Amino acid sequence: MFVGQETGIVTAKSLIRTLVPGGFEADLSYFTACFLPMNLFSGQFLLGENDLQAALHVSPALGHAISSISLLHRSSMFQDGCLIRYNRQDLQKAMESYSQSVRLIQCLIWSNKFESEPHALWSTFLLGLFEVCDQRNPSAKDLLTGQLMRDTTGRNWLVHFLSGTCTILRLQHPSSLLFQDENNVRRRKFFLATRIFEISRSLIFTQPTFLADSNWVNALTLLWAVDGVGLWHPKEAMFDMLPKFSELSIRAIRFCHTEAAQLPRIQQIERANSLAIEGLLLQTMLREWREIAMQWLDAKPDISTRPDVDLLIAQVYFHAINIYLSGIFDYHEPWTEEGAPCAPILTRDEVEYHLAEIFLLSRKLLAAGVAGIMLFFPLRVAGARSRRFQDQDLIISFFRQISQRGYTTATTLVSELGALWGVTGWPS
């Protein structure tokens, strides 16, 4: 048990025992003592004491989801450097719990009660996490044949999980972020805890995100200005900014690949200059964010020697998005040819500095128990720009560690980077 949870978990156990038969106490203990501490999405646990107590009182779907994750995650852990092979009985139980949870969620949807069920979002999110099982294990493949998005590369799982998170985030209206009733406060906590996956989807796959829409941007601005002062953190400010970068990248790629050829030369130059100015403004915003973050940290009471996990998360995205912003422009001729407009293109020394910081922060975050999927985007960016073999080996070691914690879909990113680096396979 982690500190502060034991009393609530014991109470929940006694109430949930009839909802999820067969060993739920062990599953819940594993979920709270092992899965949550190594899958932090922020400085707080995925589900806090009060949230977990309340949810297990009324949500059998969440109980089944927790059971399925615990059984599957526990069976795929590495111990003493060796992968524990799936126990077919445990895997079968995991699939049964998964199916039960899915059926309960479907019933909520069919009866139009999904949006009014405050814990349905967490249940659905956890069901997405269920898809982390080891793709390389034959016995797992046999039992999971036909399961949604199952494939040998893990890429489909990544698309499915990120797109699914996007869908459930969009179920709430932007204005609900400002409501203070209990259900909407829970939904707001879910939104703030998981929106990074929608942001990562947009950045990794260069796709639009609803978070760039003005109604969502305005709702978040009002939240921090009016009701969310106590919730504000430099990480939230960084996450507020990130959709602007994917949106600029989409427009820059569209200009280079289709629009430029249809424009007279003078209009091409004007458009390239306009996009470059936007990039320079975003680069200025990043510098200002760093100054504000440091001021915030200096003003924060030093009441603990523990690192601020949320600040570390914000910092690793800061360094990654600086490289990503440069890549919007330095891969394309309109901003690299002779006479091109000034754009936020980094020098090689600057790129190396950001890479070193990504590596340092990734090591700290994994040691702190942050979920490996949180590092997919920063490490993917770092991999695309790494030139030295030792850096590439380090990136592979990070992805291997993430895979060993259960996110075996990390292998798909290694495969993509391997193709970029000119190597094949999952290095031993």
C-alpha positions in Angstrom: 0.0 0.0 0.0 1.1 3.5 -0.6 1.0 6.1 2.2 -2.5 7.5 2.9 -4.4 4.9 1.0 -4.6 1.9 3.3 -7.8 2.8 5.2 -9.7 3.7 2.1 -8.6 0.6 0.2 -9.6 -1.7 3.0 -13.1 -0.1 3.1 -13.4 -0.4 -0.6 -12.4 -4.1 -0.6 -15.2 -5.0 1.8 -17.7 -3.2 -0.4 -16.5 -4.4 -3.8 -16.0 -8.1 -2.9 -19.2 -9.1 -4.5 -18.8 -7.0 -7.6 -15.6 -8.6 -8.9 -15.3 -12.2 -7.8 -12.1 -14.2 -7.4 -9.1 -12.5 -6.0 -10.0 -8.9 -6.3 -8.3 -8.0 -3.1 -4.9 -9.1 -4.5 -5.6 -7.3 -7.8 -6.5 -4.1 -6.0 -3.4 -4.4 -3.8 -1.2 -4.8 -6.8 -2.9 -1.9 -8.6 -2.4 0.5 -5.7 1.0 -0.8 -4.5 2.7 -1.5 -7.8 0.9 -0.3 -10.9 0.0 3.2 -9.8 3.4 4.1 -8.3 5.1 3.1 -11.6 2.5 4.8 -13.8 2.3 8.4 -12.6 0.9 10.9 -15.1 1.6 13.8 -12.8 2.9 14.4 -9.3 -0.3 12.7 -8.0 -1.5 9.2 -8.3 -3.7 8.4 -11.3 -6.6 7.9 -8.9 -6.3 9.4 -5.4 -7.7 7.9 -2.2 -11.0 9.7 -2.3 -11.6 9.1 -6.0 -10.8 5.4 -5.7 -13.0 4.9 -2.7 -15.9 6.7 -4.3 -15.5 4.9 -7.6 -15.3 1.4 -6.2 -18.5 2.1 -4.1 -20.6 2.6 -7.2 -18.7 1.5 -10.3 -18.3 -2.3 -11.0 -16.9 -1.4 -14.4 -13.9 0.3 -12.8 -13.4 -2.7 -10.5 -13.3 -5.1 -13.4 -10.9 -2.7 -15.3 -8.6 -2.6 -12.3 -8.6 -6.4 -12.0 -7.8 -6.9 -15.7 -5.0 -4.4 -15.6 -3.5 -5.9 -12.4 -3.6 -9.4 -13.7 -2.1 -8.5 -17.1 0.5 -6.1 -15.8 1.7 -8.4 -13.1 2.1 -11.3 -15.5 4.2 -9.2 -17.9 6.7 -7.8 -15.5 10.4 -8.5 -15.6 12.1 -9.9 -12.6 15.9 -10.5 -12.3 16.3 -9.6 -15.9 13.9 -12.3 -17.1 10.4 -11.9 -18.5 7.8 -13.8 -16.5 5.8 -15.7 -19.1 2.1 -15.3 -19.1 0.2 -17.6 -16.9 -2.7 -18.8 -19.1 -5.1 -18.9 -16.1 -4.2 -15.3 -15.0 -4.4 -14.1 -18.6 -7.8 -15.7 -19.1 -9.0 -14.1 -15.9 -7.7 -10.8 -17.2 -9.6 -11.2 -20.4 -12.8 -12.0 -18.5 -12.5 -9.0 -16.3 -11.7 -6.8 -19.3 -14.8 -8.2 -21.2 -17.0 -7.6 -18.1 -15.9 -4.0 -17.8 -16.4 -3.4 -21.6 -19.9 -4.8 -21.4 -20.8 -2.6 -18.4 -19.4 0.5 -20.2 -21.4 -0.5 -23.3 -24.6 -0.7 -21.2 -23.9 2.8 -19.9 -23.6 4.0 -23.5 -26.7 2.3 -24.7 -28.8 3.6 -21.8 -27.4 7.1 -22.4 -25.9 7.1 -18.9 -22.2 7.3 -19.8 -21.8 11.0 -19.5 -23.7 11.1 -16.2 -21.6 8.3 -14.7 -18.6 10.2 -13.1 -16.3 7.2 -13.1 -17.0 5.9 -16.6 -14.2 8.1 -18.0 -11.6 6.5 -15.7 -12.9 3.0 -16.5 -12.7 3.7 -20.2 -9.2 5.1 -19.9 -8.0 2.1 -17.9 -9.4 -0.2 -20.5 -7.2 1.5 -23.0 -4.2 0.9 -20.8 -5.2 -2.8 -20.8 -3.8 -3.0 -24.3 -0.2 -2.8 -23.0 0.3 -6.6 -23.0 3.4 -8.2 -24.5 2.8 -8.6 -28.3 5.8 -11.0 -28.6 4.4 -13.7 -26.3 2.7 -16.5 -28.4 0.4 -17.7 -25.6 -0.9 -14.2 -25.2 -1.5 -13.9 -28.9 -3.5 -17.2 -28.9 -5.8 -16.0 -26.2 -6.1 -12.5 -27.5 -6.8 -13.3 -31.1 -9.4 -10.9 -32.5 -8.9 -8.4 -29.6 -9.3 -4.8 -30.6 -6.1 -3.3 -32.2 -3.9 -6.3 -31.5 -0.9 -6.4 -33.8 2.7 -7.3 -33.7 4.2 -3.8 -33.9 2.2 -2.0 -31.2 1.5 1.0 -33.6 -2.2 0.2 -33.8 -2.4 0.1 -30.0 -0.7 3.6 -29.8 -3.1 5.0 -32.3 -6.1 3.3 -30.6 -5.1 4.5 -27.1 -4.3 8.1 -28.1 -7.4 8.4 -30.4 -9.6 6.8 -27.7 -8.4 9.2 -25.1 -9.2 12.1 -27.5 -12.7 10.8 -27.9 -13.5 10.5 -24.2 -12.0 13.9 -23.5 -14.2 15.5 -26.1 -17.3 14.1 -24.4 -17.4 17.1 -22.1 -18.1 20.6 -23.1 -15.4 23.2 -22.7 -17.6 25.2 -20.3 -17.8 22.2 -17.9 -14.2 22.9 -16.9 -15.6 25.9 -15.0 -18.4 24.2 -13.2 -17.9 23.5 -9.5 -20.3 20.6 -8.8 -18.8 17.4 -7.8 -19.2 15.5 -11.0 -17.7 18.2 -13.2 -14.8 18.7 -10.8 -14.1 14.9 -11.2 -14.3 15.3 -15.0 -12.0 18.3 -14.9 -9.4 16.3 -12.9 -9.6 13.6 -15.5 -9.2 16.1 -18.3 -6.1 17.8 -16.8 -4.6 14.4 -15.9 -5.0 12.9 -19.4 -5.0 15.7 -21.9 -1.3 15.2 -22.6 -2.2 12.0 -24.5 -4.4 14.0 -26.9 -1.5 16.5 -27.2 1.0 13.7 -27.8 -1.3 12.2 -30.5 -1.4 15.5 -32.3 2.4 16.0 -32.1 3.5 12.4 -32.9 1.2 11.9 -35.8 1.0 15.6 -37.0 -2.8 15.7 -36.7 -5.2 18.5 -35.7 -6.4 18.6 -32.1 -9.6 20.0 -30.6 -7.5 21.5 -27.9 -6.4 24.2 -30.4 -10.0 25.3 -30.9 -10.7 28.7 -29.5 -13.6 27.5 -27.2 -11.2 25.1 -25.4 -8.4 27.7 -25.3 -10.7 30.3 -23.8 -12.2 27.8 -21.3 -8.7 27.0 -20.0 -7.8 30.7 -19.8 -10.9 31.4 -17.7 -10.2 28.4 -15.5 -6.8 29.6 -14.5 -7.9 33.2 -14.2 -11.0 32.6 -12.1 -11.4 29.2 -10.4 -8.2 27.4 -11.1 -5.5 29.6 -9.5 -4.8 26.9 -6.9 -4.6 24.3 -9.7 -2.2 26.3 -11.9 1.3 24.9 -12.3 4.0 25.6 -14.9 3.2 22.1 -16.3 -0.3 23.3 -17.1 1.0 26.4 -18.8 3.3 24.2 -20.9 0.4 21.9 -21.9 -1.7 24.9 -22.7 1.0 25.9 -25.3 1.7 22.6 -26.9 -1.3 22.5 -29.3 -0.1 25.7 -30.9 3.0 23.8 -32.1 1.2 20.9 -33.8 -1.2 23.3 -35.4 1.8 25.4 -36.8 3.5 22.2 -38.0 0.3 21.1 -39.9 0.1 24.4 -41.7 3.8 24.5 -42.5 3.7 21.0 -44.0 0.6 21.9 -46.0 2.3 25.0 -47.3 5.5 23.1 -48.4 3.7 20.0 -49.9 0.7 21.6 -51.7 0.2 25.3 -51.3 3.6 26.6 -52.3 3.4 25.1 -55.8 0.2 26.9 -56.5 1.4 30.3 -55.4 3.4 33.0 -57.3 7.0 33.3 -56.0 6.2 36.6 -54.2 3.3 35.0 -52.3 5.4 32.0 -51.5 8.0 34.2 -49.8 5.3 36.1 -48.0 3.7 32.9 -46.7 7.0 31.4 -45.7 7.8 34.6 -43.8 4.4 34.7 -42.0 4.9 31.1 -40.8 8.4 31.9 -39.7 7.2 34.8 -37.7 4.7 32.6 -35.9 7.5 30.2 -35.1 9.6 32.9 -33.7 6.7 34.1 -31.5 6.3 30.5 -30.2 10.1 30.4 -29.5 9.7 33.6 -27.5 6.8 32.1 -25.6 9.0 29.2 -24.7 11.7 31.4 -23.3 9.2 33.4 -21.3 7.7 30.1 -20.0 11.1 29.1 -18.7 11.6 32.3 -16.9 8.2 32.1 -15.3 8.7 28.5 -14.3 12.0 29.3 -12.6 10.4 32.3 -10.8 7.6 30.0 -9.7 10.1 27.4 -8.4 12.2 30.1 -6.6 9.0 31.3 -4.9 7.8 27.9 -3.9 8.3 27.0 -0.2 11.1 24.4 0.1 9.2 22.0 2.3 10.4 18.8 0.7 13.6 17.4 -0.8 11.5 15.3 -3.3 11.6 16.5 -6.9 8.6 18.2 -8.3 7.5 15.6 -10.8 5.1 17.9 -12.6 7.9 20.4 -13.2 10.2 17.7 -14.5 7.5 16.6 -16.9 7.0 20.2 -18.1 10.8 20.6 -18.5 11.2 17.5 -20.6 8.4 18.7 -22.9 10.0 22.1 -23.0 13.3 20.7 -24.4 11.5 18.3 -26.8 9.2 21.0 -28.2 12.2 23.3 -28.8 13.6 20.7 -31.0 10.2 20.0 -32.6 9.7 23.7 -33.4 13.1 23.8 -35.1 12.1 20.7 -37.1 9.0 22.5 -38.4 11.4 24.7 -40.4 14.8 23.1 -40.8 13.5 20.2 -42.8 12.1 22.4 -45.5 13.7 24.5 -48.2 11.5 27.7 -47.8 13.4 28.3 -44.5 16.8 26.8 -45.3 17.6 28.0 -48.9 19.7 31.1 -49.5 17.8 34.3 -48.7 15.2 32.4 -46.6 13.4 34.3 -43.8 14.7 34.0 -40.3 13.0 31.1 -38.5 13.4 29.4 -35.1 16.0 27.0 -36.3 18.4 25.7 -33.7 22.2 25.2 -34.2 23.6 21.8 -33.7 25.0 22.8 -30.3 21.6 23.9 -29.2 20.1 20.7 -30.3 22.7 18.7 -28.4 22.0 20.8 -25.3 18.2 19.9 -25.5 19.0 16.3 -26.2 21.2 16.1 -23.1 18.4 17.6 -21.0 15.9 15.2 -22.4 18.1 12.3 -21.4 18.7 13.6 -17.9 15.1 14.4 -17.2 13.9 11.1 -18.7 16.2 9.2 -16.3 14.8 11.2 -13.4 11.2 10.8 -14.4 11.5 7.0 -14.9 13.2 6.8 -11.5 10.3 8.8 -10.0 7.7 6.3 -11.4 6.3 8.4 -14.3 4.4 6.3 -16.8 6.7 5.5 -19.7 4.1 6.5 -22.3 4.5 10.1 -21.0 8.0 10.0 -22.5 7.0 8.7 -26.0 7.0 12.1 -27.6 10.2 13.5 -26.0 12.2 10.4 -26.7 10.8 10.1 -30.3 11.9 13.7 -30.9 15.3 13.0 -29.3 15.7 9.9 -31.5 15.0 11.8 -34.7 17.8 14.2 -33.9 20.4 12.0 -32.3 23.5 11.4 -34.3 25.9 9.7 -31.9 25.7 5.9 -31.4 25.9 6.3 -27.6 22.8 8.6 -27.6 20.9 6.1 -29.8 21.9 3.3 -27.4 20.6 5.4 -24.5 17.3 6.1 -26.2 16.9 2.3 -26.8 17.7 1.6 -23.2 14.9 4.1 -22.1 12.4 2.4 -24.5 13.5 -1.0 -23.2 12.9 0.1 -19.6 9.4 1.4 -20.6 8.6 -1.9 -22.4 9.7 -3.8 -19.3 7.2 -1.9 -17.2 4.4 -3.0 -19.5 4.2 -0.6 -22.4 5.5 -3.0 -25.0 4.2 -0.7 -27.7 7.4 1.2 -27.2 8.9 -1.3 -29.6 7.1 0.4 -32.5 8.9 3.6 -31.8 12.2 1.8 -31.6 11.4 0.2 -35.0 10.7 3.6 -36.5 13.9 5.1 -35.1 15.8 2.0 -36.3 14.7 2.7 -39.8 15.8 6.3 -39.4 19.1 5.2 -38.0 19.6 2.5 -40.6 19.3 -0.5 -38.2 16.6 -3.1 -37.9 15.1 -5.2 -35.1 14.8 -4.7 -31.4 18.4 -4.6 -30.1 19.3 -7.1 -27.4 
